[in-house]
Amino acid sequence: MSDEPPLLPDYSGACVCNVVPSLLGGFTEAPQWFPPAAFSARQIVLLVLDGLGWQQMVERRSITPSMHALTGGPISTVVPTTTAVAMTSLTTGLSPGQHGVIGYRMAIEGEVLNVLRWSTPRGDARKTIRPSDIQKAAPFQGERPPVVTRADFAGGGFSAAHLDGVRFRGYRTAATLVHEVRILVGAGEPFVFAYYDGLDKVSHEYGLADHFDAEIAWCDRLVGEIRDLLPPGAVLVVTADHGQVDTGENVIGLPPEVLEHVAFQSGEARMRWLHARPGRQGALLDAARAALSPLAWVRSKGEIIDEQWFGPTITASASARLGDVVLAAKGTIAFDDPADTGPYHLIGRHGSLTPAEVLVPLLVS
């Protein structure tokens, strides 16, 4: 495995947490890293393509002509490089340490909350773990823009946590996503936020091979269709929440000398949090470093905070959701947790701090 250090986000600069504040006037002047065409526009459509990493896009230049016709370059996402965290940073303009959504699976008072499903092993957690208690910041600088996203997200706990108060516009198919954007732009909306998750789904189920190529080509068509429907004076801004790696069958169980110190796990396969048994924090860290340092960046909770993985500020409530030791996977491996289950076997994954996962595009028409 590589000895390169983890690629940490640029929380004060070119980072997804600064995209919405830049577009909605949250800064006194336009950032130099942001393509300037966005700031002379009368209308803006911000399209988030879930799972579109900068490296994956550049490697497929021949099948992404619409994306490559736009102006821009790579920016960083947040830690961990996963949808629940990055989408909350995108909408709120805050680092994970500030908004408190610090993982796909978070430890909340001894339970592990699956943020995207907003459930614990006991089931639906919307009443027992209220989204407004987990994430209190208003999205979109307190404005109420229309948000075009999947219709079945309406009423979900994660939607309440990162989209509270927006004007929700649900779509059923990609064609109706485009149509909803057309309606809103035609009605003169100054800012429209749209989200499409097809590429991330395909990566998870099929990896980064032919199916991924087919889906990224479709995403490029989606970009082109939205760009072409915009009237003069309107711009399309494209970004993403994270990139991907193809882990395939490289899923590793924790060795017994590590597991004997572990009470439970949270996080995900490429950013796995280990929660120590009482009094075993030091022993867990030592065992994890001895056994897993070639495969992962192994850090204690204190080291993570000192190195500002979650941003320069971390609230007490966010800190309480972290485990005692984190395993941030190097290369293309993943760490197994039998309690971390889903509807299908994952091949493409994300969550760690490799360039393939951290760097995402910021493109402007």
N, C-alpha and C positions, 0 to 999 in steps of 0.2 A: 504494500500500500504506500501511497505518496506520503512524504514527510512535510508537505506544504501545510502552512497554517490554515485554519478555517477562514473563509471569506466572510467577514462581518459586514453588515449593512452600513451605508452612509446615512445615518439617521438625520443628520443636520443638512444633508444635501440631496443628491440624486437618489431618492428612495420613494417607493410607492406611497409612504405615509405623507409625502409632501405634494403629491399630484393634485388632489382635490383642493387643498388650501391654495395652491398656486392658481388654479383655474377660477376659484371663487373669491379671489381677492384677499386671501388670508395673509399675504405678505405685502410689504410696502412697495416692493418692486419685483418684476419678473425674474425668477432665477435664471442664471446664465446657462444651466444645464437643460432647460426646458426649450424645445423648439419654439421660436418666437411667433410663428404664425398663429398659435393658439390665442395670443393675447390681443390680436387685432380683430378677432372674430365677433360677430353679433350673436351667433349661436354656436354652442358646442355640444357635440355628442361624444361622451366618453364611453368607449366600448372596452370591457374587460373580458379577455379570452382566457378562461381558466386553464392553467397548465401550459401556456405558451412561453417556454423559455427562450431567451435570446439565442443561445447556442443551437437549439433545435431549429429555430427559424432560419438562422444563417446557413446551417448545413443543408437546408432545403430551398435554397434561393430559386432554383429552376421551377419549383411548383408553388412559390409564394410571390408572384410578380406584383400583386396589388400592395402587399405589405412593403416590399422593397421599393415601391414607387413613392412611399411616404418618406418624410424627413424625420430623422431622429437617431437614437442609438440605445445602448443598454443602460439601465438603472438597476439598483438593487431592490429586492424585496426585503422582508423582515425575517426575524427568527421566532419560531421555526418556519421553514419555507413550506407553509401549508395553508389551505384555503381559509379555514376558520380564523386564523390569526391575520393573514394578509388582507382579507376582505374587510375585517374590522379596522385595520390600519388605513386602508384605502378610504373607507367612508367617513371615519372620524378624524383622520389626519393626525393620529396619535401613534406613538410607538407601542409595542405590546406591553411594555412595563407600565405604561400610563393607562391604557384601556383595560388591561387585565385579562384579555383572552389570550392565554399563553400557550395554547396547544389544541390539537384536534381532540385529545382525551385529557381532561384536566382533573386533578384531585381537588375535590371540594368537600372539606370536613369528613375525610375518610372514605368518601365515595368517588368513583371515577365517572365524570360526566362526559359523554360523547356529545361534543358541541354541535356538530352538524345535525345529528338526530335529536338533540336535546333530551337525551335519555340516560339513565343509569341502569345497572343490571336489574333494578326493580321495575323499570319501565319508564313511561313518560314522566319527565321531571319538570314540566313547565310550572306546576303549582308548588312543588317542593323546593326547586332552585329557580327562582324567578329571574328571567333574563335581565330585568332592570336592576337587580341587585349585583349581577356579575359585571355588566358593562353599563356605566351610567352616562357616558358622554353622548351628546346629541350628534347625529351624523350630519355631514354636509354643512358644517359651520352654522348649524341651527336653521338652515333653509329647508324647504320642503319640495325638492325637485321630483319630477316623475322618474321612477325606477322601473325599467323594463327587465323583468326576470321571469324565471319559470313560475307558472301559475300555481304549481303544487307547493311552492315555498310559502304561500300566503298562510299566515297564522302560525308558522313554525317558531320554535324558540330561538333558533339562530337568527332568523329574520328579525325578530323582536329585539335581539341584542345588537344588531349592527345596522338595521334599517328602520328603527323606530320613528314614526312620524312622517315618513316619506309618502308620496302619492304612488301607491303600488299599481303597476300595470303588468299583469300576468300574461305570459304567452305559452302556447302549447307546442308550437313547432318553430323551427328557425325562420320559416317564411313569415309567420305571424310576428316574430320578433322584429323583422325588417318593417313589416306593415305598421306595427305600433310606433316605431321610431319615425316613420313617414308621417303618421298622423300628428305626433307631438311636434315635430319640426314644422309641419305645415300650419299648426296652431300658434306658432311663434314662441314656443318654449325656449328660453335662453340657455338652459342646461338640461341635458337628458343623459341619464346614466343607464347603460345597458350591459347585461351580463349573459355570457354563453359558456356552458360547461362541457360541451361535447368532446373537446380535445382531451381534457383531463380524464373523462370516463374511458375513452378509447385507450389512452396510455395505460391506465390501471389494468384494464382487462387484456390488452393485446401487446403491451410493450411499445417500443419505438420502431417497429418494422413497417410492413406494408399497410396495415390498417391505420397506423398513425399517419403515414404519408397521405393516405386518402382523406383523413379527417382534417389535416392541416391544410390541404388543398381546398377543402370545403370552407374552412375558416377564412382562407384568402378570398374566396368568392364572396363570403359574407361581408368582409371588409370592403371589397369593391362595390357591392350593391349598396351599402350604406353610404359610402363616399359619393357614389353617383346620384343618389337621391337628394343630396344636400343642395340647397339653393345658394346663390352667390352670397358671400359674407358668413357662411357657416363652415365649420371645420369638424373633422373627425379626429379624435384622439384615441389611440389604441394602446393599451397596456395589458399587464397580466399579473397574477398573484404569485406565481412560482414557475420554475422549470421542472424538468423531469430527469430521472435516470432509469435505465432498464436493469432492474435487479434480477429478473428471471427467477432462477431457483436458488440464488445466493442468500438464503434465509438461514440465520444462525441462531441456535438456541443458546441461552446463557449457560456457561459452565457451572457445575455444582458448587465450586468454591466461591462463586459470586452469588448464586441463588440462595445459599444458606443464610445470607445476610439480608435478603430482600423480603419485605412484607408484601408489597404489591408494586405493580408497574403502571405508569401512565404514559402520555405522549403517543408516539407512533413508531413504526418500524425503523425509520432512519433518524429519529430524534427521541430516543427512549429514555424516560425518566425512571430511575430506580428509587423506591422509597424504602428506607432502611428499617429493619426491626429496631425496637427501642435499644439505645445504647450502642448500636453497631455502625454508626455513620462512618467513623474512621476506618473500621475494618472493611466495610463495603468499598470505600474509595480505594483502599490499598489493593484489595482483591481485583477490582475492576481494572485498575491500571496495570496490574501485573499480567492479567489474562487477555485484556482487550485493547491495549494501547496501539498495537499494530493495525487494528481494524477500525478504530474510532478515536475521535477527540474526546477524551474522558476528562470531565471537569466536575468539581464539587459545586454545590449551589452557591457558595460564597465566591468561588472563582468566576462563575457565570455572571454574577452581579458586578464584580469588580471589573471584568472585561467588557461589560455593557452589551452583552449579547441581546438583551431585550430593550436596549436604549439607555441613555444616560440617567434616566429616572425610573425607579420601579416602586410602585406603591406597596404598602404593607399587605394588602389583600392579594395583589398579584404574586408577591414573594411567597405567600403562604400556599399558593397553588403549585409551586415547584417541588420537585423531588429533592433527594439528597445528592444524587449523582446522576449526571446525564451522559448518555452515549450518543454522540453525533457521528453517524456512520461516514467512513471514508469510502472512496471507490464506488462500487456498485453493490455493496452488501446491505442486508437488512437484519434487524434483530427481532426474533420471534417473541411474542407474548400470547399464550393461549387464550387470554381474555380479550384480545383485540381481534374481533371477527367482523366479517362483512359479507355481502351477498355473493362475492366471487373471489377466486384466487387472484391476488394482485401480482402483476408482472412489472409494470412501470410504477415507480414510487417517487416520493419527494419528502422533504422535511429537514434535511441536513444542510451543510454549508459549503458544498462544492459549487464552482462556477456554473455548472449545468443547472443547478437548482436555484441559485441566488439571483442570477442575472436575468432580467426580463426586459422586453422592449418598451420604449416610450416613443411612439410614432405619431406624427401629425400630418394631416392632408394639406 
